Amino acid sequence: MAGAVIGLGLLGYLLDRKLETAPALLLAGLMLGLVVGFYDLWRAMFPPQDRP
């Protein structure tokens, strides 16, 4: 979870610096990182069950 938040936040920060759109892409990256992180957490807590 932390890797997704840090990675996408860093990507948003770097794009903000390059495109001079601060803090829009940083916030978007952090939000997307949270969504991806919680999705991974959900999948770890509730793995898919095979149905016959």
N, CA, C and O of each residue as an XYZ file, in Angstrom:
208
protein
N       0.826     -1.188      0.000
C       0.000      0.000      0.000
C       0.867      1.247      0.000
O       0.611      2.181     -0.760
N       1.883      1.271      0.837
C       2.732      2.455      0.918
C       3.488      2.682     -0.384
O       3.726      3.824     -0.779
N       3.863      1.598     -1.047
C       4.597      1.734     -2.301
C       3.768      2.426     -3.373
O       4.293      3.243     -4.130
N       2.494      2.112     -3.443
C       1.622      2.737     -4.434
C       1.449      4.222     -4.142
O       1.498      5.043     -5.057
N       1.250      4.569     -2.880
C       1.055      5.970     -2.509
C       2.334      6.766     -2.769
O       2.289      7.852     -3.348
N       3.471      6.223     -2.340
C       4.740      6.931     -2.520
C       5.098      7.026     -4.001
O       5.493      8.088     -4.481
N       4.961      5.919     -4.717
C       5.326      5.907     -6.134
C       4.483      6.853     -6.974
O       5.020      7.634     -7.759
N       3.182      6.788     -6.817
C       2.312      7.650     -7.614
C       2.369      9.105     -7.139
O       2.221     10.030     -7.938
N       2.583      9.300     -5.841
C       2.773     10.663     -5.338
C       4.036     11.279     -5.902
O       4.038     12.446     -6.294
N       5.115     10.504     -5.947
C       6.370     10.996     -6.509
C       6.221     11.290     -7.998
O       6.727     12.297     -8.492
N       5.535     10.419     -8.701
C       5.294     10.655    -10.123
C       4.499     11.944    -10.334
O       4.819     12.734    -11.223
N       3.471     12.156     -9.524
C       2.692     13.392     -9.621
C       3.526     14.614     -9.299
O       3.388     15.649     -9.951
N       4.391     14.506     -8.300
C       5.273     15.622     -7.931
C       6.221     15.972     -9.074
O       6.396     17.143     -9.412
N       6.826     14.949     -9.661
C       7.766     15.199    -10.756
C       7.063     15.796    -11.975
O       7.593     16.698    -12.622
N       5.876     15.292    -12.282
C       5.133     15.864    -13.408
C       4.692     17.299    -13.116
O       4.673     18.140    -14.015
N       4.338     17.578    -11.863
C       3.987     18.943    -11.479
C       5.157     19.893    -11.698
O       4.977     21.002    -12.201
N       6.341     19.465    -11.325
C       7.519     20.319    -11.503
C       7.791     20.561    -12.977
O       8.129     21.676    -13.375
N       7.646     19.515    -13.793
C       7.931     19.641    -15.224
C       6.876     20.494    -15.939
O       7.210     21.331    -16.778
N       5.609     20.275    -15.600
C       4.516     20.960    -16.287
C       4.038     22.227    -15.579
O       3.174     22.939    -16.090
N       4.605     22.507    -14.397
C       4.242     23.686    -13.598
C       2.738     23.734    -13.304
O       2.080     24.751    -13.526
N       2.222     22.633    -12.810
C       0.796     22.553    -12.493
C       0.570     22.285    -11.008
O      -0.493     21.799    -10.622
N       1.547     22.594    -10.186
C       1.490     22.264     -8.751
C       0.237     22.825     -8.101
O      -0.171     23.932     -8.453
N      -0.374     22.144     -7.200
C      -0.190     20.777     -6.719
C      -1.176     19.788     -7.322
O      -1.444     18.746     -6.724
N      -1.718     20.092     -8.486
C      -2.800     19.281     -9.052
C      -2.396     17.827     -9.279
O      -3.097     16.917     -8.838
N      -1.282     17.600     -9.957
C      -0.898     16.231    -10.276
C      -0.369     15.484     -9.053
O      -0.505     14.263     -8.966
N       0.229     16.203     -8.115
C       0.651     15.580     -6.865
C      -0.559     15.029     -6.124
O      -0.545     13.886     -5.669
N      -1.599     15.839     -6.003
C      -2.808     15.389     -5.313
C      -3.484     14.247     -6.065
O      -3.973     13.299     -5.451
N      -3.513     14.338     -7.387
C      -4.109     13.258     -8.177
C      -3.316     11.964     -8.002
O      -3.905     10.891     -7.877
N      -1.999     12.056     -7.993
C      -1.168     10.877     -7.797
C      -1.365     10.259     -6.425
O      -1.429      9.036     -6.295
N      -1.464     11.105     -5.390
C      -1.685     10.595     -4.045
C      -3.044      9.904     -3.922
O      -3.158      8.845     -3.305
N      -4.062     10.509     -4.510
C      -5.403      9.904     -4.450
C      -5.434      8.576     -5.205
O      -6.003      7.599     -4.719
N      -4.834      8.540     -6.374
C      -4.791      7.299     -7.138
C      -3.987      6.245     -6.389
O      -4.345      5.068     -6.396
N      -2.907      6.661     -5.749
C      -2.109      5.733     -4.945
C      -2.898      5.155     -3.796
O      -2.766      3.971     -3.488
N      -3.717      5.969     -3.157
C      -4.560      5.466     -2.067
C      -5.569      4.445     -2.576
O      -5.792      3.415     -1.939
N      -6.169      4.727     -3.706
C      -7.150      3.799     -4.275
C      -6.484      2.470     -4.616
O      -7.006      1.407     -4.281
N      -5.335      2.530     -5.281
C      -4.624      1.306     -5.654
C      -4.162      0.558     -4.410
O      -4.257     -0.668     -4.348
N      -3.663      1.290     -3.422
C      -3.205      0.662     -2.188
C      -4.317     -0.037     -1.438
O      -4.134     -1.159     -0.967
N      -5.470      0.606     -1.319
C      -6.590     -0.029     -0.633
C      -7.145     -1.209     -1.423
O      -7.620     -2.181     -0.837
N      -7.087     -1.129     -2.738
C      -7.516     -2.265     -3.557
C      -6.600     -3.468     -3.309
O      -7.079     -4.591     -3.155
N      -5.295     -3.235     -3.270
C      -4.363     -4.323     -2.975
C      -4.587     -4.881     -1.577
O      -4.526     -6.093     -1.370
N      -4.846     -4.002     -0.624
C      -5.123     -4.444      0.736
C      -6.390     -5.302      0.777
O      -6.422     -6.333      1.449
N      -7.410     -4.884      0.072
C      -8.674     -5.626      0.012
C      -8.451     -7.017     -0.574
O      -8.969     -8.009     -0.060
N      -7.666     -7.080     -1.664
C      -7.384     -8.374     -2.282
C      -6.574     -9.271     -1.364
O      -6.753    -10.489     -1.386
N      -5.688     -8.702     -0.556
C      -4.907     -9.507      0.381
C      -5.772    -10.027      1.522
O      -5.581    -11.148      1.993
N      -6.720     -9.213      1.964
C      -7.579     -9.626      3.079
C      -8.652    -10.611      2.638
O      -9.011    -11.517      3.390
N      -9.161    -10.442      1.435
C     -10.245    -11.278      0.922
C      -9.852    -11.848     -0.434
O     -10.289    -11.346     -1.469
N      -9.035    -12.889     -0.434
C      -8.614    -13.470     -1.727
C      -9.791    -14.071     -2.473
O     -10.750    -14.530     -1.853
N      -9.726    -14.072     -3.792
C     -10.838    -14.656     -4.569
C     -10.968    -16.140     -4.273
O      -9.975    -16.855     -4.139
N     -12.202    -16.582     -4.176
C     -12.466    -17.986     -3.896
C     -12.926    -18.663     -5.186
O     -13.755    -18.135     -5.927
N     -12.371    -19.829     -5.425
C     -12.790    -20.585     -6.598
C     -14.131    -21.233     -6.338
O     -14.339    -21.884     -5.315
N     -15.028    -21.048     -7.269
C     -16.370    -21.642     -7.146
C     -16.479    -22.781     -8.126
O     -16.081    -22.646     -9.284
N     -17.010    -23.897     -7.683
C     -17.145    -25.061     -8.601
C     -18.205    -24.855     -9.643
O     -18.432    -25.734    -10.476
